[in-house]
Amino acid sequence: MTLTGTFERTIDDKLRLAVPKPLKDGFGVLGTDELYLAPGNDGCLSLYSTEGFDRFARRLANVSPGKVNVRTFLRLFYARAERVVLDKQSRIRIPDRLMVHAKLQREVVVIGVNDHAEIWDKTAWDTFLNENATQYDDLTTEALDSFMLESPMDG
């Protein structure tokens, strides 16, 4: 299922975050289950289902480790990625090192981004929106042009 939506949440004193029900359902997890939390881009964290993380890992396995930047990325990504378990209240605990990576404070925004979710510090998300929302039309054109070049539609 495609993950979408924007959800404001609060991280509690034990660094727990409630995963929004629409995203939890989209991940296909039932009850207490596991997800993967990893460093994302632009100062956020990425949250994957187990299957989604495995798919992403298979794609990464096809990237050439012969390049220094690729090796560095793989080390940084996998060293900080972590399996997290949903508790009975659908909460995950965010490890300290990932809290630091994303500069998360108490107030966060969780967004669905197709095959994964992202966790943003609320202030950082608001800044990102303010800086990028006016470019939406241009970004749409660029993204759809790239999409059309990669997968042409049959007549």
C-alpha positions, 0 to 999 in steps of 0.5 A: 500500500502507498503511504501518504499523509502528514501526522503531528506527534509528540515524542515522550520522555522515554523517546517513544513515538506512536506510529500513526494508524494509517501508516501502521496499516499501510506497513501491514503490521499487526499488533506488536511487530517490527519496523526498521528505522534508519537515517534519512535525507535532509535531516529526517529519519526513514521508517520502513516495514521489514519487507520495505527495508529488505527491498531497499537493501536488495536495491542497495546491494546492486550499487557498486561498492567500488566507489568510496562515496558508496562504501561510506554511505553504506557504512553510515546507513547500515551502522545506524539503521535499527530494527524497532518493535512496536509496543501494544500502543503502536509506539516505537522507541527512537534510539539516541543516535537517531534522535541526534541524527535528525535533531528531533525534539519533542514535537515531530511530524510523521509523513507517508512517502510512498514506500516508507515514512519519514520522521521530521522535527516539527520545526525542520519540517515547517522550514522545509515546507516554507522553502519548497512548497512554492516550487511544487509545480516545477518539481512536479514537472521535473519528477514527471518528466523523469518518470516518463523517460524511465517508464514510457507509457504504452500508447 
